[in-house]
Amino acid sequence: MKTDIEISHQYQMLDIRDVASGAGISCDDLSLYGNHMAKVPAGHIDEEKVKDSNLILVTAITPTKAGVGKTTVSIGLSMGLNHIGKKAIVALREPSLGPCFGMKGGAAGGGYAQVVPMEDINLHFTGDFHAVTAANNMISALLENYLFHNQKNGLCLREIAWKRVLDVNDRTLRAIISGVGGISNGITRATGFDITAASEIMAILCLSRDLEDLKQKIGRIILGYAHDGSPFYVDNLGVAGAITILLKDAIHPNLVQTLEGTPAFVHGGPFANIAHGCNSMVATKMAMTYADYVVTEAGFGADLGAEKFFNIKCRKAGLQPKLTVLVATLQGLKMHGGQDLSSLIEKNPESVVKGLANLDKHVANLRSFGQNIVVTLNRYGSDTEEEITLVRKRCKELGVAFAVNDAYALGARGAATLAETVVQTIEEKPSEPLAFTYRDSDTVEQKIWSIAHNIYGAHNVFYYEKARESMEKIRELGLGYYPVCIAKTQYSFSTDPKAYGVARDFEMNIHDLVINNGAGMIVAIAGDILRMPGLPKRPQAVFMDINGGVITGLS
């Protein structure tokens, strides 16, 4: 089997203007990045057309460290829908350089279900991640400069909540001391870095309606607190407009294509384990403006990505998905069934049966939102029909539709059955109106408990002292109406990454609550989750090279 990058190199890409024209997008409005990538103005959204479009969420069972191919399924499904005569567009998140050079490699799909140009999308793309990084760190520089020049006037902050970010997995930057080396180098203090995907700027970019909304949200960011406890905002620096300038192009969705010419909007890149895990609101709505069927994904398992997609993104954007596709793999089910991680490709029906409990829990969770569900098994070469039949049988028992996805090996043809199943399910029984896990009027404690107990299965939530202090601050500021974004491991329902299957009778520990006032949400840091990941012993970077201008090892 050829590698992903070899397959992408074989594809003769269409001119992006032809892709846009085929979708009904005027070429005169495109901002071109060469012949194969473009930005479409964020103003190209028709809310009436959005209401008529069929939005399909793709989520997954709790993944292995290699994932379950959710992006591959999303791309394949959009191609499959077009293959059976429907007008479809896929809306995805942008890859981060951290995982690309670290654990997972590229994130533009795989096999014959990819978005292209694969190398550009995985690397610098149109510069959105760099713009978010620059905007975030410009705020840091302006804040430090403001405090430095005003310290003689007695102006200082009791607490600085704002961190710098970098789109690289670098554990040494999690906690640092800045401003060392003399008084002219600024105020010495303890600080640290998060990865760019966890920046509040990234969340704001993905949850903003337009450039003006983006600027207003940036102005509301809380940077720290004065000695009397009052918050210090970006607006106090008077630089919200200046920061927005750095994001004036990044707000516009990026248009690319799949290997078979299906239009794809790839925009925004928050992780679902440390942020809200969905592509931008404007990209999703723009896709819905131009297509009858829009496929989008939410990061990691349904307990993380789907929960945040519904409770945060859909709540803020007023979106109503018609269907959720739940992706499973036999390897993932075997892991949850207790099979040794080194032998997941080996046949083991007993492990599959035991692992189905994880799928059952995700189905139940999705139904709690009012979603109708199609389960798709993302086929691997080592899969056996006997084991696939076990999953098909369980889906029949659960009363959910089932289809095998072969898009990785066969492209659109391999996703045709899945596409037909999705269309039939939407036509016969679309999802009910969204039922959120909690109400806006619930307290932050009630919201966290509702997620932890009802979605994860926790029997108790424990708050560390720092989290309790932050909770009191949220009450004082009157921000308890914000939705909650829980940051936790993606490998388990619990905060223990090795508690496979369905974790039971566990306590979830909340270490801190971070107020994302600009983005309009509260981030709850659960367990040992880190907002600046590290690199594995042999990162993907050691397998990557470039010779004669040709990139290898990016997959």
N, C-alpha and C positions, 0 to 999 in steps of 0.2 A: 504494500500500500504506500502510495506517495505521501510525503509529509504535507501538512496544511499549506506551507509556503510554496512548495512545488506545485500543488494544485492551483493555487491562486495565480502563480506565474503563467500558467497555461491559458488562463482565461483572457479573452480579448474584451477588455472593458468597453462599454458604450461611452460615448461622450456624455458627460453629466447633464448637458443641455437637452439631450435626447431623452434621458431618464426623467428630467423635470417635465418636459413637454408631454411625455406619455402619462404623467400623473396629473396633468392639467395646471402645472405651475408655470407662470410666465418666465421665460428666459431673461427678459429685460430686467427682472428684479434680482437675479442671482448675483452673489459676490463669489466669483470664481477663484478657486485655489488649484490652478492647473486645469486639466481637462476632465478630471474624474472626481473632484470634490467641490462642493459649493456651500455657501450659507444662504438661507432663505430668510428674509426679514420676519421678525417675530410678529409683526402686525398682520401677517397673512393667515389669520384665524377667523373662521366664520362659525360663531357659536351655534347657529341654527343647524349647520351641517354637522357639527360636533354631536348634537343631540341625535341625529339620524344614523350615525356611524356605529358599527358593532365593535366594541372594545373587548379584546380578549387578553387576559392576564396569563402569563406563563410563570409558574412557580415550581417548587420541587419538594421531594422528601428531604430529610436531613442528609446533607451531602457527605461524600468521602472527601479526603484532602485533594483528590483530583477533580472533584465536582461530579455532576451528573449530566452535563451537556445541555444545560438550560438555554444558553444562548444559541447553540446549534439547533435545538428544537424550535426556538422562536423564529430563527431565520428560515429554517426548513418549512415551518408551517406557513409563513407568509408566501414563500415560493409555491408551496402546495396549493394554497388558496388561489393564486393566480393561475396555476396549472389547470385547475378545474373550472376556470372561467370567472372567478370573482376578482374584484379590484381590491388589492390588499397592499398595505405598507407595514413595515416593521419599524418599531421605535425602541432603540436600545440605549444603554449607557456607554460612555466612552471608557476605554481601558486606561488603567493607571500604569505608569512605568514601574512602580514598586513591585507588583505581582508579575509583570511581564519579564523583568530581569531577576525575579526572585523565585517564588514557589511554583506558580501556575503557568508561566509563559503567557502567550497572547490570549486575547479575549475578544476575538472577532468571529467566533464560530469555529467550525472545523470540518474537515473533509470537503464534501461538495455542498455544504451549507455554510457559506462564509459571506461576510461583507468585505468589499474590496474598494480601494487598494489596501490590502491587509497590513503591509508594513507601515504605511502612513497612519492608518487608524490606530495601530498599536503603539506607535512611537509619538511623534510630536503633533500629528494630525493638523488641525487648524489653529493650534495654540491655546485652546480653552483652558487646559489644566495649568499651563504656564501663566495665563492671565489671572486665574484664581490664586495661584501661588504668589504672584507679584502684588495683587491687590491686598491679600492677607498680610504680607510682610511689609508692604508700604504703610499699612495702618500701624504695625508695630514700630516702624522707624519714626513715624510722625508722633506717636504717643510718647516714645522714649525722648524724642527731641523736645516735645512740649514740657515734659516733666523736668528735663535737664535745665532748660532755660527759665523755668518758673520756680525752681526749688528755693531760691533765695527769697522769694515772696511767701514762703511757707506753704506752697502748694505741693502736696504729695498725695498719693493714694495709699490707703491702708492695705488694699489688695488689688493686684493686677490679674485679671482673669484671662486675658488675651494671650495666646501663644503664636509663635511662628509656625510655618508649615513647610514641608518639602515633599515632592512627589518621588521619594526614594525610601525604601525600607532601611532605616538607619537607627538601630537600637541605641547607639551612643549619644543620640541627640534627645532622647526622651526626657532627660533631666540634665540641665547644664547651669553654669554660672555665667552671666553676661556682664559686660561693663567693667571687666578687670583691666588693670594696667595703667591706672592713673585717672585723676578726676576728669581730664578732658575726654575720656572714653565713655563717659556717661555714668549712670547710677548702677553700682554693682548690686546684682540681685539674682536670686534663683529663678529659673524659668525652664523652658523646654520647647520641643517641637512635636507637632502631630503630623501625620501624613496628610497631603493635600485633600484627599477624599473626605477627611473628617473635618475640614475647615467649615466654619459657619458660612463663609462666603460661598462654598460649593452648595450648601443646603439652600441658601438664599437664591443663588442662580437657578437652581432647579425648581424653586417654588414661587418664582416671580412671574407676573403676567406680562410685563414689558419693562422697558428701560426706566421709566419713571417709578414704577413699583419697586424695581431693583434699588434705585437710589434711596427711596424712602426706607426700605428695609435695612440697607447698610447704615443709614443714619441712626437707626434704633439699636444697633449692636451695643451691648454692654461690655465695656473694656475693663472696668474695675469698679472699686468702691472707695469713696472718701471716708474719712475717719468718723463722720456722723452716720455712715451706712448708706448714704445716698449714692445711686449708680452714676457712673461716668460713661457717657455715650460717645460714639463716633461724632454725633452732631455737636458735642461739646468742643471737639477739635475743629469743627467747621470744614471738614474735608470729605463729606459724603459725595459731593459732586466730583471731586478729584479722583476718588477711588472708583467711582462709576465710569469715569473716562477709560480706565484700564480694562473695563469689562464691556465696553460699548459694542465690540464685535462678538464677544463670547456669549452674549444673550441670545444671539440668532442661531437657530438649529442648523446642524450640519447635514447636508444631503449627500449620500453615497448610494451604492447599489449592491445587490447580492450577486453571486456568481451567475445568476440567470436573469439579471436585469431588473429585479424587483426593487423599487425605491426603498431606501432605508434612511431614517433620521437617527443619527447617533449623536447624543447630546447630554452632557452632564455625567458625573461619575461618582456619586457617593456610595461607599460600601454599605451593605445591609447589616453587617455585624457591629459597626461603629458609627453608622449614620443611618439615614432613612432609605437608602438602597434603591432608589428609583431614578429613571431618566427624567429630563426636565418636563415640567408642565406644558411649556410652549411647544416642545417637540411632539408630545403626545397629542395635544389638541390640533396641531398643524397636520399631523398624519390623519387625524379624524376628519379634518376639513376636506382632504383630498382622496380619501379611500372609504369604501363601504365596510371593509374589515381592517382593523388595526391590531396588530400583535405587539404586545409589550411585555417586558419581563421585570421581575423584582428579585433582588439578589438573594442568594443562598436558599435555605429551606423556607417553607411557607410560614413557619413560626416567626421568622424575622422579616424577610422581604414582603411577603403577602400581607402580613399583619400591618406593617408600616404603610404599604401601598394603600390599603383600605382606610386605616384609621388616621393617616396623615395626609397623603397625597390626594386621595379621592375626597376626603372631608374638605380640604382647602380648595380643590379645583372643581368640585361638584360633579365628579365623574361617576358613571354607573356601569361597571363592566357587565357584559352580557354573559360571560362564561370565564371559568378559570381552568386552565390546563395544568395538571399536576404531573410533573416529570419524575419517573423512577428508572432506576437501572437495576439489573440483577446483582451487580457488584455491590451497589449501595444496600440493597435488601439483605444480601448475605452478611455484610458488615454488621447490620443491625440485628441479624440473627445469630451473632456470636462467632462467625467464621474468622479464622486468623487473617489478618490484613495482608499477609504475604501470599495468600492462596485464593483470593477473591475470584480469579478467573476460572477456578476449578469447579466442576459440576458439584452441586450440593443442594438438592431440593429441600432437605430438612431446614437448612439455614434460610432459604428463601421464605419458607412458610413461617418460620419464627420472626423473620424480619418484616413480614407484612404488617405487624402491629404498628410499626412506624408509619406506614402508609395509611393505615386505619385512622390514626390520630390526626394526621394532616387532613384527611378527608372530613373528619368530624369538625375540625377547626374551620375549614373553608365553608362548610355548611352553616356554621354559626353566623357567618357574615351574609347568609342568604344566597350563596353562590351555587350554581349548578356546575358540575365538574366533569371533565373528560380526563381520565388517566392515560398517559402515554408512556410506553416503555421504550426508552432510547436504546436501540439495539447495538450491541457490541459483537464483534466477530466470534467471541467465545461463548455467546449465549446459546442455550439449547431450547428446542421447542417444548420439551417437557417442563422446563422451568418457566418459560413464558406462559404456558397454559395455566400454571398455578396462579400467576398474577391475574390473568384473564378471568379465571374462576372466582377469585376473591372480589374483583371489581363487579362481577355479576351479582355476587352475594350482597355487596354494598349498595347495589342499585346505581352504579355510575358507569358511564360509557367507557370503552377501552379501545385503544388502537396502538399498534406498533409503529414507531418512527424509524424509518430507514434513510432519512435525509442525508446523514453523514456519508453513506456509501453511494446513494443514488440521486441525491439532489431532490428536485421538486417531485419527481415520480415516487421517490421513497416516502414522501410526506402526503401523497394524494389521499390515502385512506384516512389519515389523521384529519386532513382538511375536510373531507366529506363528513366525517363524524362530528367535527366541530360545527359545521354549517347546519347539519341536521338537528343537532342538539339545540342550537340557538333558535332555529325555526320552530321546533316542537316544544321546547321548554327553556326559555331564557332565564337567567338568574332573577331572583326577587330583588326589589330595591335594597340597597345596602343596609345591613344592620350592624352598627358599629359596636365595638367591644365595650365602650364606655361613653358617657355623655360629656359634653363640654363642661357642664356644671359640676361634675364630680371633682373631688379633691385630687391632687397629684397622688396621694397615697392610695385612694380608691382606684385610680386609673392603673397604677402599677400593679396593684393586687389583682385587678380584673385580667390583665394580660398574664401575669405570673401564674395565677391559679387556673384560669379558664383556657388559656392557650398553651402554656408550658406544662401545667400540672403541679406546680409548687404547692406545698401545704403551709408555707410561712414565708414572709419577707422580713429580712432583718436589715436595719439601716445603721451603718457606721456613724460615728459622731460627726464626721465631715458632711455626710449626707443629711443628717438631722439639722445641722446648721444651715445648709443650703435650702432645706425644706422651709425653715423659718423665714429665710430671706425671700423665697418665692411667695409666701403668705403676705409678708410685709409689702411687697411690690404689687400684690394683687394679680399675679400671673398664673394662678392655679387653673385657669380655663384653657391653657395651652395643651395640645396633645402631647403624649409622652413617646419618646424614641428610646427604647432600651438597647444599650450596647452590651452585647454578650457574645459568647462563643457561638459559632455557626455549626459546630459539630455535634450538638446535643440539644434537647429541649431544656436541659438544666444549664447551670454554669460550669459543670464538669465536662470538658471536651471529650472524655472517654466514656461517658455514660450513654452508650449507644442504645438503640431500640427506643423505648419509651421510658424516660426517667420517672421515678415515682417517689413520693414521700421525701422530697428534698426541700431544703431551705434556700431561698435565693437571697444573696447578700448584695446590698446596694452600697457601693463605696462612696459615690458622690452624685450630685445632681448638677448638671451644667445648664445654665440658662442661655438658650439661643434666642434672645429676644428679637433679633432681626428676622430670623427664620420663623419665629413664632412656635417654638416647641421646647420641651424640657428633655435633655438627654440624661438618662439614668445609667450610670456606669455600674454594671453588674459583674460580680466575680472578678477574675483576673484579666479581663479583656484589656488590651492595650491599643491606644489610638495612634501609636507609631509602631508598626510591626517590625520584626527583625528578619534577617535573611536565613535560609536553611544552610546546612553545611556545604552543599554543592548547589548554589543558586543557578537558575537558568542561564544567567549571563556567561557562565563558563562554556556553554554549548553554542553560543552565538558568535558569528563572525561575519565579515564582509570582505569579499574578494572580487575585484573588477566591478565594483558597484553592486554586486549581487549579495543580498543578505541571506544567511543560512542560520538554522537553529532557533528561529522565532516561530514557535508553534504553540 
